[in-house]
C-alpha cells in the first residue's frame, strides 16, 4: 500500500466486485489494490497475492464471510470488477 500511496493520487471511488458493492470511501484499500492491478494488467493470481495476509486468511477459512472483496474476486475475477471512475492516477 505504501508504494501505491507514494506513486499515485487516489480518488475514493465506488466499485462493484461480483455481488459486493462498495461506496466511494468504503473499502478504499481494496479499491487501491484492484485499481493498481488493473493499471498494470496483473492476472487474477498476481492481484490476489497483493492482498498478502488478508488473502492468506481467506485461504485458511474458505467457508468464512470476511474479506468479501477478496472472496468475490476469487469467484468472479476481473469480469466482476467495475469502477464508477478512475481511482488512481500516477503522481506528476
Secondary structure, DSSP 8 states (H G I E B T S, - for coil): -HHHHHHEEE----EEETTEEE-TTSSHHHHHHHHHHHHTT--HHHHHHHTHHHHHHHHHTTT--S-HHHHHHHHHGGGGEEESS--EEE--
